[in-house]
Structure formats: C-alpha cells, structure tokens
Amino acid sequence: MIDALANDRHLIDAVLAGDREAFRVFVERESVSVITACSRILRDPTEAQDAAQDTFVQAFEALGSYRGDGPFGAWLRRIAVRVAIAKLAARRDVVVLDELFVDGHGARADEGSDPEALALGVEDRTAIVEAIGTLPADQRDVVLLRFYGDLSLEEISRVTSRPLGTVKSRLARGTARLRDRLEARSVS
C-alpha cells in the first residue's frame, strides 16, 4: 500500500507540475470504480457516465487539495458519490416539478382531479425537498441515497466508505430533523 501511495503522490505531483497525461493514468485506473459508485446511486448507465466525467473534472480541479492520507481511489470515489448524489437530487427536483401536473393516482390535473388536493400534494413534496436541502451534508447524502436512491444501508455504507453504524446514525438524525422541520411547518 505504501508503494501505491508513493506512486499516486508521484503522479499527482506530475499533474500539478503541468503533465496532464499523468492524470490519464488515474482516469484509466479508476474509471470502473467511479462509474460503479455512480451507477449504484443513480441506477442509470448514461447518468452514471456523465457523473463519472464530472467526477474526474472536479478531481482534476481539486487535485491540489488531495492530502494523501489515504488511497487516491478512495478520495476519488468520495467525489463520485457527492457528484452522483447531486445529480440524484437534481433529478428528484425534476420529478417533483413533473408531478405538479399529476395527482397521487397518476391522473393528469386536467383529467378531473381535485385541484385543491393536487396543490396540497405538490406543496408537501416541495416542502420535503426544501427540508432535505437544509440538512447537514452528511445527513442529506444518506437520506437521499436511502429514500431517493433506494439503496440499502449496506450499499450506502459501501458507496460512501463509511461504517454501517455511522450510516445508521446519520440516517436516524437526518430523518428526525426532517420530521421536526416538517412538523414545525405544519403547525405554523
């Protein structure tokens, strides 16, 4: 492992010195694991490819911030998870907007659905998305992966490189905060 870290450091130093071809080594070596991490979250191969590309761009731009206290691949996968979660959250916002015209039974608003019930449903979904946006990043990521990414706790643990106990506690704290925020909203 020490040799791998030293090799990573050598490649990073080369990239930071202007050798863009050295970064290609990372791309070729880590592409499969980055795409896999994105695929587990997004469950869409095309979106996973886009997220992987965004991951490598972000990693290249942030390469100077890599501290080297762990494997480069793990650092890169953490970036991939954040990118995929952001894409998942954006996709969920699109779904919420698309649902503005569909009631809870799949009927279009213009197909005789109750406009008041439709408006309340949209308001509730919008409040949930807004409440999720207020969570601390570590809790928001776990909540999004669990409820919008439909990942098991074990899968979340794998893609975030966090212990299962940490994932469970972040999910519990995040859902408690959501519940409190949504209850406070309904009282006011």
PyMOL commands that set and color helices and strands:
alter all, ss='L'
color gray80, all
select helices_A, chain A and resi 2-16+20-42+45-61+63-65+72-101+109-111+115-134+137-148+153-160+164-187
alter helices_A, ss='H'
color red, helices_A
deselect
rebuild
show_as cartoon
